[in-house]
Amino acid sequence: MIKIYIKTIIISMFFISQLGAQTANSGVLTIMPNTQFATVSDFNNSISGNVLNDGNFIVYSDFNNDGIVRYTEANNGTTFFTGTTAQNIDGRSVSDFQNIVFDNLSSLVPFHLYTKISVGKQVDFKSGIVDAATYNGKVIFKEKATHIDVSNLSFVDGQVEKRGVALFEFPVGDDLFFRPSFHGVGTDANNVYVTQYFLDNAGSTRPYTSKEGIILTIDEVEYWNTTQDLGSEKIVLSLSLDPATTPAAFFVTDPNKKLSIVRWDTALAKWVDEGGITSNPNISGSYSKLVTSQVRGYGIFTIAIVNKPDINPNLDIVVNNAISPNGDGINDSFLIEGINKYPDNRVEIYNRWGVKVYDARSYNESDNMFTGYSDGRVTVNKGAKLPTGTYFYVLKYSNGRDGIESSGYLYINNQ
């Protein structure tokens, strides 16, 4: 038998003209673990209402919260938005959910988000796009929050906020296209980032003709707006390419050109090159490529085709871009020729998702080198052999006068 524990609760059922029934809570509603509470009619939590969901809360119609919606960390409360018509999610207060399941097949965009909602554990995007852009809403993912099942059929069209340091795929898109960006991990637990994807032209306020000389062609049909609301760290950013939205020219291989992330620099009033390496995610999904780079600022980002930089044979630093750590003594480590001249240095290596897998100071050509294994300082376990694929390195060093920073790709072949 299903039981619901209700403490000091006032639930009233009333009819408003032709609008139908409404469930109103102005007291304390507690949904205990392993129990279920469902509202077929609209649910309204008033200013004095306090909902504690540690069980299953099924919302079949509109949801409004002007009071408190919360959960107990040790339990696994889940709120299901699973209507048969469009559902409005509204209220003057931020609703704090532990788990959310979006599952509404009534239309392609059934969820109208007028407010801020936060999630502490997981969002399951089963079906239905969440429209936050039209209604000025926002979905907030706390530090440990994740999501599953995101696709062209279900994502957030609008702002997504991520708090904390964990690697995160922003489940954003526009129109009917899921177009994620990825942020790498950091060290500041107070980090707060907000991202929104636009299937739109930004040239009216950020002219594409105003750009650095290295930039040849800018993607003029889409962009991401990424801000850092709290924190001070640089991020490793990955942007996705999708043949359904990204122009065909960005999928053409040219030995003299490459893809790069570009950012509109407001102070300079032009698009600037942030660098980048291109990789194949090798996963099932709507996007087929990623461009990754550690970016210097925040704001409007998109993808561009740029000239490959000229290789100067007189440079005293030479980076070998491939290793095969199989123990045969040939290319077993990441060799940076000439780095011994600059002991004040730092080498960081990231995977295609922006996860840092290696970080070393005073890198050299003999006993402090990357050999294809994680150093265990971040999310990848210490001593774990890294899989075959394309990685991204950042090299920083001082020549005694200036600080120099360069980046590029590193290919690991374990076959």
C-alpha positions as CSV (number, residue, x, y, z in Angstrom):
1,M,0.0,0.0,0.0
2,I,1.3,3.5,-0.9
3,K,1.5,5.9,2.1
4,I,2.1,9.6,2.1
5,Y,3.1,11.4,5.3
6,I,1.5,14.8,5.5
7,K,2.4,17.1,8.5
8,T,0.5,20.3,9.1
9,I,-0.8,20.4,5.6
10,I,-3.7,22.3,4.1
11,I,-4.7,20.9,0.7
12,S,-7.7,22.5,-0.9
13,M,-9.4,21.6,-4.2
14,F,-11.3,24.3,-5.9
15,F,-12.5,25.3,-9.4
16,I,-11.7,28.5,-11.1
17,S,-14.3,29.1,-13.9
18,Q,-13.4,26.8,-16.8
19,L,-9.7,26.3,-15.7
20,G,-10.3,23.1,-13.8
21,A,-9.1,21.9,-10.4
22,Q,-6.0,23.0,-8.6
23,T,-4.1,21.5,-5.7
24,A,-2.9,24.2,-3.3
25,N,-0.5,23.7,-0.4
26,S,0.0,26.4,2.2
27,G,1.4,24.2,5.0
28,V,4.1,21.5,5.2
29,L,3.9,18.6,2.7
30,T,6.3,15.7,3.3
31,I,6.6,12.9,0.8
32,M,8.4,10.1,2.6
33,P,10.9,7.7,0.9
34,N,9.3,4.9,-1.1
35,T,6.0,6.8,-1.3
36,Q,4.3,8.6,-4.1
37,F,2.3,11.8,-4.4
38,A,0.6,12.8,-7.7
39,T,-1.2,15.9,-8.7
40,V,-3.4,15.5,-11.8
41,S,-4.5,19.1,-11.6
42,D,-2.2,22.2,-11.3
43,F,-0.1,22.3,-8.2
44,N,0.4,25.6,-6.4
45,N,2.8,25.9,-3.4
46,S,2.0,29.2,-1.8
47,I,4.3,31.6,0.1
48,S,3.8,29.7,3.3
49,G,4.0,26.3,1.6
50,N,6.9,23.9,2.4
51,V,7.3,20.8,0.3
52,L,9.9,18.1,1.4
53,N,10.2,15.5,-1.4
54,D,12.1,12.4,-0.4
55,G,9.9,10.1,-2.5
56,N,8.2,10.4,-5.9
57,F,6.3,13.6,-6.7
58,I,4.5,13.2,-10.1
59,V,3.3,16.4,-11.7
60,Y,0.8,16.0,-14.5
61,S,-0.1,19.6,-15.0
62,D,1.3,23.1,-14.2
63,F,3.7,23.6,-11.3
64,N,4.0,26.8,-9.3
65,N,6.2,27.4,-6.3
66,D,6.1,30.6,-4.3
67,G,7.4,28.9,-1.1
68,I,9.9,26.2,-0.4
69,V,10.6,23.0,-2.3
70,R,13.4,20.9,-0.9
71,Y,14.8,17.4,-0.3
72,T,16.9,15.4,2.2
73,E,20.4,14.8,0.9
74,A,20.5,11.2,2.2
75,N,17.3,10.2,0.3
76,N,16.6,10.0,-3.4
77,G,13.6,12.2,-4.0
78,T,12.4,12.5,-7.6
79,T,10.0,14.9,-9.3
80,F,8.4,13.7,-12.5
81,F,7.1,16.3,-15.0
82,T,5.0,14.0,-17.1
83,G,2.0,15.7,-18.5
84,T,-0.2,15.0,-21.5
85,T,-0.4,18.7,-22.4
86,A,2.1,21.6,-22.2
87,Q,3.3,22.2,-18.7
88,N,4.2,25.6,-17.1
89,I,6.8,25.6,-14.4
90,D,6.6,28.9,-12.6
91,G,6.9,30.6,-9.2
92,R,8.6,33.4,-7.3
93,S,11.0,31.0,-5.5
94,V,13.7,28.7,-6.7
95,S,12.5,25.1,-6.5
96,D,15.3,22.8,-5.2
97,F,14.9,19.3,-6.6
98,Q,17.1,16.3,-6.0
99,N,16.2,14.5,-9.2
100,I,14.0,15.5,-12.1
101,V,12.5,13.5,-14.9
102,F,11.2,15.4,-17.9
103,D,8.9,13.1,-19.8
104,N,6.1,14.7,-21.9
105,L,5.2,13.6,-25.4
106,S,2.4,16.1,-26.0
107,S,4.6,18.3,-28.2
108,L,8.2,18.8,-29.2
109,V,8.5,21.7,-26.7
110,P,6.1,20.9,-23.8
111,F,7.9,22.5,-20.9
112,H,7.6,26.3,-20.4
113,L,10.1,27.4,-17.7
114,Y,9.3,30.8,-16.2
115,T,11.5,30.5,-13.1
116,K,14.7,29.1,-11.8
117,I,14.9,25.5,-10.8
118,S,17.9,23.7,-9.3
119,V,18.9,20.0,-9.2
120,G,21.3,18.4,-6.7
121,K,21.7,14.9,-8.2
122,Q,20.4,14.1,-11.7
123,V,18.1,15.3,-14.5
124,D,16.7,12.6,-16.9
125,F,15.8,14.2,-20.2
126,K,13.6,11.4,-21.4
127,S,11.4,13.5,-23.8
128,G,10.4,17.1,-24.3
129,I,12.5,20.2,-24.8
130,V,12.6,22.6,-21.8
131,D,12.0,26.2,-23.1
132,A,13.7,28.6,-20.7
133,A,14.7,31.2,-23.3
134,T,11.2,32.3,-24.2
135,Y,10.1,32.6,-20.6
136,N,13.2,33.8,-18.9
137,G,13.9,30.7,-16.9
138,K,17.1,28.9,-15.8
139,V,18.1,25.4,-14.9
140,I,20.8,25.3,-12.2
141,F,23.0,22.2,-11.7
142,K,24.7,22.0,-8.3
143,E,28.3,20.8,-7.9
144,K,27.5,17.1,-8.0
145,A,24.6,17.2,-10.4
146,T,24.6,15.4,-13.7
147,H,22.1,14.5,-16.5
148,I,21.3,11.6,-18.7
149,D,19.4,10.9,-22.0
150,V,19.9,14.4,-23.4
151,S,19.4,14.6,-27.2
152,N,17.7,16.5,-29.9
153,L,14.4,15.4,-28.4
154,S,15.1,16.8,-24.9
155,F,17.4,19.5,-23.7
156,V,17.3,23.0,-22.3
157,D,16.7,25.8,-24.7
158,G,17.9,28.7,-22.6
159,Q,20.3,29.3,-19.8
160,V,22.0,26.5,-17.9
161,E,24.1,27.3,-14.8
162,K,26.7,24.9,-13.4
163,R,28.3,25.3,-9.9
164,G,31.5,23.8,-8.6
165,V,34.5,22.2,-10.2
166,A,33.3,19.0,-11.8
167,L,33.5,18.3,-15.6
168,F,30.2,19.1,-17.1
169,E,28.4,18.8,-20.5
170,F,26.0,21.7,-20.7
171,P,22.7,20.2,-22.0
172,V,21.9,23.3,-24.1
173,G,20.4,23.7,-27.6
174,D,18.1,25.9,-29.6
175,D,15.1,25.3,-31.9
176,L,15.2,21.5,-32.2
177,F,18.9,21.0,-31.9
178,F,21.0,19.8,-28.9
179,R,24.3,21.6,-29.2
180,P,26.4,21.1,-26.0
181,S,29.5,22.7,-24.8
182,F,31.9,21.2,-22.3
183,H,33.8,22.8,-19.4
184,G,36.9,21.2,-17.9
185,V,37.4,20.8,-14.2
186,G,38.9,23.4,-11.9
187,T,40.0,23.8,-8.3
188,D,37.7,26.6,-7.0
189,A,34.5,25.1,-5.5
190,N,32.9,28.6,-5.8
191,N,32.9,28.5,-9.6
192,V,29.6,29.4,-11.2
193,Y,29.3,29.3,-15.0
194,V,26.3,30.0,-17.2
195,T,26.0,28.9,-20.8
196,Q,23.3,29.3,-23.5
197,Y,23.4,28.2,-27.2
198,F,21.9,30.3,-30.0
199,L,21.1,29.1,-33.5
200,D,21.4,32.6,-34.7
201,N,23.6,35.2,-36.4
202,A,25.5,37.5,-34.0
203,G,26.8,39.8,-36.7
204,S,24.4,42.7,-36.1
205,T,26.2,43.6,-32.8
206,R,29.5,41.7,-33.3
207,P,30.4,42.1,-37.0
208,Y,32.2,39.1,-38.5
209,T,34.4,41.4,-40.6
210,S,36.0,42.8,-37.4
211,K,38.5,39.9,-36.6
212,E,42.1,39.0,-36.2
213,G,44.1,38.4,-39.4
214,I,44.6,34.7,-38.7
215,I,40.8,34.2,-38.8
216,L,39.5,33.3,-42.2
217,T,35.9,32.2,-41.9
218,I,33.6,32.4,-38.8
219,D,30.5,30.3,-38.2
220,E,27.8,32.9,-38.7
221,V,24.8,30.8,-37.9
222,E,25.4,29.8,-34.3
223,Y,27.2,30.8,-31.1
224,W,27.4,30.1,-27.4
225,N,27.3,32.7,-24.6
226,T,29.4,31.5,-21.7
227,T,29.9,33.7,-18.6
228,Q,31.8,33.2,-15.3
229,D,29.5,34.5,-12.6
230,L,31.8,33.5,-9.8
231,G,35.4,32.3,-9.8
232,S,38.6,33.4,-11.4
233,E,39.9,30.3,-13.2
234,K,40.4,29.9,-17.0
235,I,38.4,27.1,-18.4
236,V,39.2,24.5,-21.0
237,L,36.2,24.8,-23.4
238,S,34.9,22.3,-26.0
239,L,32.4,23.3,-28.6
240,S,30.5,20.8,-30.6
241,L,29.9,20.7,-34.4
242,D,26.8,19.3,-35.9
243,P,26.2,18.9,-39.7
244,A,22.5,19.8,-39.1
245,T,23.5,23.4,-38.0
246,T,27.2,24.0,-38.6
247,P,28.1,25.1,-42.2
248,A,29.5,22.4,-44.4
249,A,32.8,24.3,-44.9
250,F,33.7,23.5,-41.3
251,F,33.9,19.8,-42.1
252,V,36.3,20.1,-45.1
253,T,39.9,19.1,-44.4
254,D,42.6,21.5,-45.6
255,P,46.3,20.9,-44.6
256,N,46.9,24.6,-44.4
257,K,43.9,25.4,-42.2
258,K,42.4,24.3,-39.0
259,L,39.3,24.8,-36.8
260,S,39.6,27.1,-33.8
261,I,37.4,28.6,-31.1
262,V,36.9,32.4,-31.5
263,R,35.6,34.9,-29.0
264,W,34.1,38.3,-29.4
265,D,36.4,40.6,-27.4
266,T,34.3,43.5,-26.2
267,A,37.2,45.7,-25.3
268,L,38.9,45.2,-28.7
269,A,35.6,45.1,-30.6
270,K,36.7,42.2,-32.7
271,W,36.7,38.4,-32.9
272,V,39.9,36.9,-31.4
273,D,41.4,33.5,-31.9
274,E,41.4,31.3,-28.8
275,G,43.1,28.4,-30.5
276,G,41.8,24.8,-30.6
277,I,42.3,21.2,-31.5
278,T,39.7,19.1,-33.3
279,S,38.8,15.6,-32.1
280,N,36.1,13.0,-32.8
281,P,34.1,12.3,-29.6
282,N,33.7,8.6,-30.6
283,I,30.4,8.5,-28.9
284,S,26.8,8.1,-30.1
285,G,25.2,11.5,-30.3
286,S,24.0,14.3,-32.6
287,Y,27.4,16.1,-32.8
288,S,30.3,14.6,-34.7
289,K,33.3,16.7,-33.7
290,L,34.6,18.8,-30.8
291,V,37.0,21.8,-30.9
292,T,38.8,22.3,-27.6
293,S,41.0,25.1,-26.2
294,Q,41.9,26.8,-22.9
295,V,40.2,30.2,-23.4
296,R,41.5,33.5,-22.0
297,G,38.1,35.1,-21.4
298,Y,34.3,34.8,-21.4
299,G,31.4,35.9,-23.5
300,I,30.3,35.0,-27.0
301,F,32.1,32.0,-28.6
302,T,31.8,30.2,-31.9
303,I,33.9,28.2,-34.3
304,A,36.1,29.5,-37.1
305,I,38.5,28.4,-39.8
306,V,41.9,29.9,-39.3
307,N,45.3,29.7,-41.0
308,K,47.7,27.2,-39.4
309,P,50.5,29.2,-37.9
310,D,53.9,29.1,-39.7
311,I,56.4,26.8,-38.2
312,N,59.6,28.7,-37.4
313,P,62.6,26.3,-37.6
314,N,64.7,28.7,-35.6
315,L,62.6,28.4,-32.4
316,D,64.5,26.6,-29.6
317,I,61.4,24.9,-28.4
318,V,60.1,21.9,-30.5
319,V,57.1,20.0,-29.4
320,N,56.7,16.4,-30.6
321,N,53.0,15.9,-31.0
322,A,52.7,12.1,-30.7
323,I,53.7,9.4,-28.3
324,S,53.3,5.6,-28.3
325,P,53.9,4.5,-24.7
326,N,54.4,0.8,-25.5
327,G,57.8,0.3,-23.9
328,D,59.8,-0.1,-27.1
329,G,61.9,2.9,-26.3
330,I,60.6,4.9,-29.3
331,N,58.4,7.9,-28.6
332,D,57.5,6.5,-25.2
333,S,57.2,10.0,-23.7
334,F,56.0,13.5,-24.6
335,L,59.2,15.2,-25.7
336,I,59.5,18.9,-25.7
337,E,62.9,19.6,-27.1
338,G,64.7,22.6,-25.6
339,I,62.5,22.8,-22.5
340,N,65.6,22.1,-20.3
341,K,66.7,25.7,-21.1
342,Y,63.6,27.0,-19.3
343,P,63.2,25.1,-16.0
344,D,60.6,27.6,-14.8
345,N,57.8,25.9,-16.7
346,R,54.5,24.1,-16.4
347,V,52.9,21.5,-18.7
348,E,49.2,20.7,-18.5
349,I,47.4,18.0,-20.6
350,Y,43.7,17.6,-21.0
351,N,41.5,15.1,-22.7
352,R,38.9,16.0,-25.3
353,W,36.3,16.8,-22.6
354,G,38.6,19.3,-20.9
355,V,39.5,17.0,-18.0
356,K,43.1,17.6,-16.8
357,V,45.0,14.3,-16.9
358,Y,48.5,15.6,-16.3
359,D,50.0,18.7,-14.6
360,A,53.8,19.1,-14.0
361,R,56.1,21.9,-13.2
362,S,59.8,21.9,-14.2
363,Y,59.1,19.6,-17.1
364,N,62.3,18.4,-18.7
365,E,63.7,16.0,-21.3
366,S,64.7,13.1,-19.1
367,D,63.0,12.3,-15.8
368,N,60.0,14.6,-15.5
369,M,58.0,13.7,-18.6
370,F,54.5,12.6,-19.5
371,T,54.4,8.9,-20.4
372,G,50.7,8.4,-21.2
373,Y,49.5,7.8,-17.7
374,S,47.4,10.0,-15.5
375,D,49.2,11.8,-12.6
376,G,46.1,11.3,-10.4
377,R,45.7,14.9,-9.4
378,V,42.2,15.2,-10.8
379,T,39.3,13.0,-11.8
380,V,41.3,10.3,-13.6
381,N,42.8,7.8,-11.2
382,K,46.6,8.0,-10.5
383,G,48.5,5.5,-12.7
384,A,45.6,4.9,-15.1
385,K,46.9,4.4,-18.7
386,L,45.1,6.8,-20.9
387,P,43.3,5.6,-24.0
388,T,44.3,6.1,-27.5
389,G,43.2,9.5,-28.8
390,T,43.8,13.2,-29.3
391,Y,44.6,15.3,-26.2
392,F,45.3,19.0,-25.7
393,Y,48.4,20.4,-24.0
394,V,49.2,23.8,-22.6
395,L,52.9,24.8,-22.2
396,K,53.8,27.8,-20.0
397,Y,57.4,28.9,-19.4
398,S,59.5,32.0,-18.7
399,N,62.5,33.0,-20.7
400,G,63.7,35.3,-17.9
401,R,62.0,38.3,-19.4
402,D,58.5,37.3,-20.5
403,G,55.9,34.6,-19.7
404,I,55.2,32.5,-22.8
405,E,52.2,30.3,-23.3
406,S,51.5,27.9,-26.2
407,S,49.1,25.1,-26.8
408,G,48.3,22.3,-29.3
409,Y,47.3,18.7,-29.8
410,L,49.0,15.6,-28.5
411,Y,48.1,12.2,-30.0
412,I,48.5,9.1,-27.8
413,N,48.7,5.8,-29.6
414,N,48.5,2.7,-27.4
415,Q,47.9,0.2,-30.2
